[in-house]
Amino acid sequence: MKTKLSAVFLALLFIGIFFACRKDSSSPNSAVVKEQLADPNYPMNVAQGKMYYKSLIKKEGKIVLKSAISTSSETRKNKKFAIFSKAITTESSKFTYLEMPLVYNKRPSVILSFNNVKESKDVIQKILRGSFDRLVIYKDKATGKVNQRIITFVPDVSCLGKFSKDVKSNRTGKLDRNFSGWLVYSKWDGTKLFAIKINNGRAKHSIKYKGKKNIKELASTSTENCVTYETIEYEIDCFTVTAEGGEEVEICNWSETGAVWYETICEPVEDEEWEEPGDPECYEDNTCSEGGDYDDAEAVFDTDCESFSFKKTTAANWQEAGLNKISLKMAWIGSGGSVLAYRNIQVNHLVYGLPTFYTNANGTTTPLSGGEAANIAAAATEWARNMTYTEFRASPTYPSDAAMQTYFKAQVNTYMSSHMGTAGVTGSGSSAIVFNDEERSHYTDPNDC
């Protein structure tokens, strides 16, 4: 009997050790994750994000700090929670990041208006019901610095109901072309930093929050080209009532917290847009600029495939599109590491050519539509622009316009050649070639033609 008990004990001990080892081997090693979290060579992932989030909660907590004295009868502490199971891992030119839903016991949101133009109460309720929050945990590709932002998506009432998917399918790196409204950027503690106005998936202008004024009257401004933006904070109140038949029904309503922000901006207006719209994937500020009048991170604005109108030309199995006003804008830092000059030049009259179909090894053919050709051309342009930045940004001598233009064209041709295409100043010379000016985008997918 003793022998049998010993055997059972040893078997159970072996099983316990086996599963413990399996558990250890399947879980990320915390020391490795910690090392990767601090290393810019390792892109942000869920394991790193969870480690950072845990330290953030330990330091700052989950409780939502009140911006004003709440009128709600709710006694529970309002807390926020990140949903890592729905996190998306992606990157911009400057950051790798996680973006995920953020939920609350008692969700706050905001309504933005300008120059005292108010929506009706019913419209405000509809906008607030359509709003939502995302948490972004991002890592700087150059330094490895990790930080976070809460982004509140506030849709315009005009765009609600226009989506093939729910409005909450939008995220900072991919906004639906039908999305219009505001993206409001805040720190984890609720401090508001800036907001970007979006029209049809594209950034139009931005405001920076410099302070908070809890006053109800908004002084109108008659100054030319000045706009005063009002941001009113709301929170949701839900309660349960008993309907006929004993059924319990939850009723929710949004009410003002008493916190109001006012920001007046006086800037020159050009083509009905503010000069610096901001980039939704620049979480440090609303421009990702290193200073001066030019955005050194211009590469975050990709060439949009809609810039290209590919047409079949007289040559067999060939289609072409022309592009003008291709922007090359960067800061030249030389060998010293500090900005010496800003370069802003254009490339004109570049012809992109691609087959209308590819012949496969078995003799069959695969067609290449004009939209697919546009996607390739847009990717080629963006790749060549980034290669040009890399080549000339730290050049020990001042980069001339001609040198940058020539290098850029050669890089475009290299990329196009990998798809059995070409790029040059003449192309086939067909009169059917349509030339468009380059369009830039990073708020919608630039390669979705």
C-alpha positions in Angstrom: 0.0 0.0 0.0 2.8 2.3 0.9 4.5 1.6 -2.4 1.3 2.4 -4.3 0.9 5.7 -2.4 4.5 6.6 -3.1 3.9 5.9 -6.8 0.8 8.1 -6.9 2.6 10.9 -5.1 5.5 10.8 -7.6 3.1 10.7 -10.5 1.2 13.8 -9.2 4.5 15.6 -8.5 5.7 14.9 -12.1 2.4 16.1 -13.6 2.6 19.3 -11.4 6.2 20.0 -12.5 5.3 19.3 -16.2 2.4 21.8 -16.2 4.3 24.3 -14.3 7.1 24.2 -16.8 4.6 24.4 -19.7 3.0 27.5 -18.1 6.4 29.1 -17.6 7.5 28.3 -21.2 4.2 29.6 -22.7 4.3 32.9 -20.8 6.6 35.7 -21.9 9.7 36.1 -19.7 9.2 39.3 -17.8 12.9 40.1 -17.9 13.0 39.7 -21.7 9.8 41.8 -22.2 11.2 44.5 -19.9 14.4 44.6 -22.0 12.5 44.7 -25.2 10.2 47.5 -23.9 13.2 49.8 -23.5 14.8 48.8 -26.9 13.7 50.9 -30.0 14.7 47.9 -32.2 11.7 45.9 -30.8 8.3 47.2 -32.0 5.6 47.7 -29.5 3.5 44.6 -28.9 0.8 43.3 -26.6 3.3 41.9 -24.0 5.2 45.1 -23.8 2.0 47.1 -23.7 0.6 45.1 -20.8 3.9 45.6 -18.9 3.8 49.4 -19.5 0.1 49.5 -18.6 0.7 47.7 -15.3 3.4 50.2 -14.3 1.1 53.1 -15.4 -1.8 51.8 -13.3 0.6 51.3 -10.3 1.8 54.9 -10.7 -1.3 56.8 -11.6 -4.2 54.4 -10.9 -7.4 53.8 -12.9 -9.7 56.4 -11.2 -11.0 59.1 -13.6 -10.1 62.4 -12.0 -12.9 64.9 -12.0 -12.5 68.0 -14.1 -15.2 69.8 -12.2 -17.7 69.1 -9.3 -20.1 66.4 -10.7 -23.8 66.8 -10.3 -24.3 63.0 -10.6 -25.8 61.0 -7.7 -23.4 58.1 -8.6 -21.4 57.2 -5.6 -19.0 54.6 -7.2 -15.6 55.7 -8.2 -15.3 56.1 -12.0 -12.6 53.9 -13.3 -11.2 53.2 -16.8 -10.0 49.9 -18.3 -8.0 49.1 -21.4 -9.3 46.1 -23.5 -6.1 44.4 -24.6 -8.0 41.5 -26.3 -9.0 44.0 -29.0 -5.7 45.8 -29.3 -4.3 46.5 -32.8 -0.5 46.6 -33.3 0.6 49.0 -36.0 3.1 51.7 -36.8 3.6 55.2 -38.3 6.8 56.7 -39.5 7.8 57.9 -36.0 6.1 55.3 -33.6 5.2 51.7 -33.2 2.0 51.5 -31.1 -0.9 49.6 -29.7 -4.4 51.1 -30.1 -7.3 49.6 -28.1 -10.8 50.4 -26.7 -11.0 52.2 -23.4 -14.1 51.6 -21.2 -15.4 53.2 -18.0 -17.8 52.6 -15.2 -19.2 56.0 -16.1 -18.0 57.2 -19.5 -17.0 60.9 -20.0 -17.0 62.6 -23.4 -17.0 66.1 -24.9 -18.8 68.3 -27.4 -16.8 70.9 -29.4 -18.4 74.0 -31.0 -17.0 77.3 -32.2 -18.0 81.0 -31.9 -21.0 80.1 -29.7 -22.8 78.0 -32.3 -24.8 75.4 -30.4 -26.4 72.1 -31.3 -29.8 71.1 -30.0 -30.0 68.8 -26.9 -31.2 65.9 -29.0 -28.3 66.3 -31.4 -25.8 66.5 -28.6 -27.2 63.3 -27.1 -26.8 61.5 -30.4 -23.2 62.7 -30.9 -22.2 61.7 -27.4 -23.8 58.2 -27.9 -21.6 57.9 -31.0 -18.4 59.0 -29.3 -15.8 56.6 -28.0 -12.3 56.4 -26.5 -9.2 54.6 -27.6 -6.0 54.1 -25.5 -2.7 54.3 -27.5 0.5 53.0 -26.0 3.3 54.1 -28.3 7.1 53.7 -28.6 9.4 56.1 -30.4 11.3 54.3 -33.1 14.5 56.4 -32.6 14.7 56.5 -28.8 12.6 53.7 -27.5 10.7 56.1 -25.2 7.2 54.7 -24.4 4.2 56.9 -23.6 0.4 56.8 -23.8 -2.5 58.9 -25.0 -6.3 58.7 -24.6 -8.0 59.7 -27.9 -11.7 60.6 -27.8 -13.4 60.2 -31.1 -16.3 62.7 -31.4 -18.2 62.3 -34.7 -20.2 65.0 -36.3 -23.9 64.2 -36.3 -23.9 64.5 -40.1 -21.6 61.5 -40.5 -23.5 59.1 -38.1 -25.2 56.3 -40.0 -22.9 56.7 -43.1 -20.6 53.8 -42.2 -20.8 50.3 -43.7 -19.4 49.3 -40.2 -20.0 50.8 -36.8 -18.4 54.2 -36.3 -16.2 52.7 -33.6 -14.3 50.7 -36.3 -12.4 54.0 -36.9 -8.9 54.4 -35.4 -6.1 57.0 -35.6 -4.2 55.2 -38.3 -7.2 54.4 -40.5 -10.1 56.8 -40.5 -13.2 56.0 -42.7 -13.6 58.5 -45.6 -17.0 59.2 -44.2 -15.8 60.1 -40.8 -16.0 63.8 -39.8 -15.7 65.2 -36.3 -12.9 65.7 -33.7 -10.1 63.6 -32.2 -9.3 64.9 -28.8 -5.9 63.9 -27.3 -5.4 63.6 -23.5 -3.0 62.2 -21.0 -3.9 59.3 -18.8 -4.7 61.7 -16.0 -7.3 63.5 -18.2 -5.2 66.6 -19.1 -6.3 67.7 -22.5 -3.5 68.4 -25.0 -4.9 69.1 -28.4 -7.7 68.3 -30.8 -7.7 67.6 -34.6 -10.7 68.5 -36.8 -11.4 65.8 -39.3 -13.5 66.3 -42.5 -14.3 63.2 -44.6 -11.3 61.3 -43.2 -8.8 64.1 -43.6 -7.4 66.5 -41.0 -8.3 70.1 -41.6 -7.0 72.0 -38.6 -6.2 71.6 -34.9 -6.4 73.4 -31.6 -4.1 73.2 -28.6 -5.5 73.3 -25.0 -3.6 75.8 -23.0 -5.9 76.2 -20.0 -9.4 75.7 -18.6 -12.0 78.3 -17.7 -15.1 77.1 -15.9 -17.3 79.9 -17.0 -20.7 79.7 -18.8 -20.7 82.8 -21.0 -18.6 82.8 -24.1 -17.4 86.2 -25.3 -17.9 86.4 -29.1 -15.0 87.6 -31.2 -15.1 89.8 -34.2 -11.4 89.6 -35.0 -10.8 88.6 -38.6 -9.5 85.0 -38.9 -10.1 84.3 -35.2 -12.1 81.4 -34.0 -13.0 80.6 -30.4 -13.6 76.9 -29.7 -15.6 75.7 -26.7 -15.1 72.2 -25.4 -17.8 71.1 -22.9 -17.3 67.9 -20.9 -20.2 65.5 -20.3 -20.7 62.2 -18.4 -23.3 59.5 -18.8 -25.9 58.8 -16.1 -27.7 55.5 -16.2 -30.6 54.3 -14.0 -33.1 51.5 -14.0 -36.9 51.9 -14.1 -39.6 49.2 -13.9 -41.9 49.2 -16.9 -45.3 47.7 -17.3 -45.3 44.0 -16.7 -42.4 44.3 -14.3 -39.6 44.5 -16.9 -36.6 46.5 -15.9 -35.3 49.1 -18.4 -32.0 50.9 -18.2 -32.2 54.6 -19.2 -29.0 56.6 -19.9 -28.6 60.3 -20.4 -25.6 62.6 -20.8 -25.2 65.6 -18.6 -22.6 68.4 -18.3 -19.9 68.0 -15.6 -19.3 71.8 -15.4 -15.9 71.6 -17.0 -15.5 73.9 -20.0 -12.4 74.8 -22.1 -12.1 77.9 -24.3 -9.3 78.3 -26.9 -9.2 81.2 -29.3 -7.0 80.8 -32.4 -6.0 83.6 -34.7 -4.1 82.4 -37.7 -4.0 83.2 -41.4 -6.5 81.1 -43.4 -5.4 79.7 -46.7 -7.7 77.7 -49.0 -10.2 77.6 -46.2 -7.8 75.4 -44.1 -5.6 76.1 -41.1 -1.9 75.8 -42.0 -1.1 73.0 -39.6 -3.9 70.3 -39.5 -1.8 67.9 -37.4 -1.3 64.2 -37.9 -3.6 61.7 -36.0 -0.6 59.4 -35.4 1.6 62.1 -33.8 0.8 61.5 -30.2 3.5 63.8 -28.7 2.0 66.9 -30.2 -0.3 67.7 -33.1 2.4 68.2 -35.7 5.4 65.9 -34.9 7.5 68.8 -36.1 11.1 69.4 -35.0 10.6 73.1 -35.2 10.5 75.8 -37.9 8.0 76.2 -40.6 8.5 72.7 -42.1 7.5 69.4 -40.7 10.5 67.2 -40.7 8.3 64.1 -40.3 6.5 64.9 -43.6 6.8 61.2 -44.5 3.8 60.5 -42.2 1.7 61.9 -45.1 1.7 59.2 -47.7 1.1 59.7 -51.4 -2.6 58.8 -52.0 -3.3 56.3 -54.7 -6.1 58.6 -55.9 -3.4 60.9 -57.3 -3.1 58.5 -60.2 -5.4 58.1 -63.3 -3.9 55.1 -65.2 -5.0 54.9 -68.8 -4.2 52.3 -71.5 -1.8 53.7 -74.1 -1.2 52.7 -77.7 1.5 50.2 -76.7 0.2 46.6 -76.1 -0.2 45.5 -72.5 0.6 48.9 -71.1 -1.0 51.6 -69.0 0.4 55.0 -67.8 -0.3 57.8 -65.4 1.4 61.2 -64.9 2.1 63.0 -61.7 3.0 66.6 -61.0 3.9 68.6 -57.8 5.4 65.7 -55.9 6.5 67.2 -52.6 10.0 66.6 -51.2 10.2 68.5 -47.9 12.8 67.8 -45.2 15.2 69.3 -42.6 18.8 69.1 -43.6 20.9 68.4 -40.5 24.3 67.9 -42.1 26.9 65.9 -40.1 26.5 68.0 -37.0 23.0 66.6 -36.0 21.2 70.0 -35.8 18.9 71.6 -38.4 20.9 73.7 -40.8 18.3 74.4 -43.4 14.9 73.4 -44.6 14.5 71.9 -48.1 11.1 72.2 -49.9 11.2 71.3 -53.6 8.8 69.7 -56.1 9.2 67.0 -58.8 7.1 67.5 -61.9 6.1 65.6 -65.0 6.9 62.0 -63.9 5.3 59.2 -65.9 4.5 55.9 -64.3 4.0 52.8 -66.5 2.8 49.3 -65.7 1.4 46.3 -67.6 -2.3 45.8 -67.9 -1.7 42.1 -67.2 1.0 39.7 -66.0 1.8 36.4 -67.7 2.1 33.5 -65.3 4.5 30.6 -65.6 1.7 28.3 -66.8 0.7 30.6 -69.6 -2.3 32.2 -67.9 -2.6 35.9 -67.3 -3.5 38.0 -64.2 -5.0 41.4 -65.0 -3.7 44.6 -63.3 -6.5 47.1 -62.9 -6.0 50.9 -63.0 -6.7 51.0 -59.2 -4.1 48.2 -58.5 -1.6 50.1 -60.7 -2.4 53.3 -58.7 -1.6 51.4 -55.4 1.8 50.3 -56.8 2.6 53.8 -58.0 1.6 55.4 -54.7 3.8 52.9 -52.8 6.7 53.6 -55.2 6.4 57.3 -54.7 6.4 57.0 -50.9 9.3 54.5 -50.9 11.4 56.8 -53.1 10.6 59.8 -50.9 11.7 58.0 -47.8 14.9 56.8 -49.6 15.6 60.4 -50.6 15.2 61.7 -47.0 17.6 59.0 -45.8 20.1 59.8 -48.5 20.2 63.6 -48.1 19.1 64.4 -44.5 22.6 64.0 -43.0 24.5 64.9 -46.2 27.8 66.7 -45.2 27.2 69.1 -48.1 24.1 71.2 -48.9 21.8 69.0 -51.1 20.9 70.7 -54.3 17.4 70.6 -55.9 18.7 68.8 -58.9 20.5 66.1 -56.9 17.4 65.4 -54.8 15.1 65.3 -57.8 17.4 63.0 -59.8 17.9 60.6 -56.9 14.1 60.5 -56.2 13.3 59.7 -59.8 15.8 56.9 -59.9 14.4 55.4 -56.7 10.8 55.5 -58.1 12.0 53.7 -61.3 13.8 51.0 -59.1 10.5 50.3 -57.2 8.4 50.3 -60.4 10.9 47.9 -62.1 10.3 45.3 -59.4 6.7 45.3 -60.7 7.7 45.1 -64.3 7.0 48.8 -64.7 8.9 52.0 -65.4 9.1 55.6 -64.3 10.6 58.5 -66.2 10.0 62.0 -67.6 8.6 60.9 -71.0 7.1 57.4 -70.8 5.5 56.3 -74.1 4.8 59.9 -75.0 1.1 59.0 -75.5 -1.4 61.8 -75.6 -3.7 59.6 -73.4 -1.5 60.1 -70.3 -3.4 62.0 -67.6 -1.3 64.2 -65.3 -2.6 64.9 -61.8 -1.1 66.8 -58.9 0.0 64.7 -56.0 -2.4 64.2 -53.1 -1.2 63.2 -49.6 -3.0 61.3 -47.0 -2.4 59.4 -43.7 -5.9 59.7 -42.3 -7.3 57.1 -44.7 -5.6 54.1 -46.3 -3.4 55.7 -49.0 -3.3 52.4 -51.0 -7.0 51.4 -51.1 -7.8 52.1 -54.8 
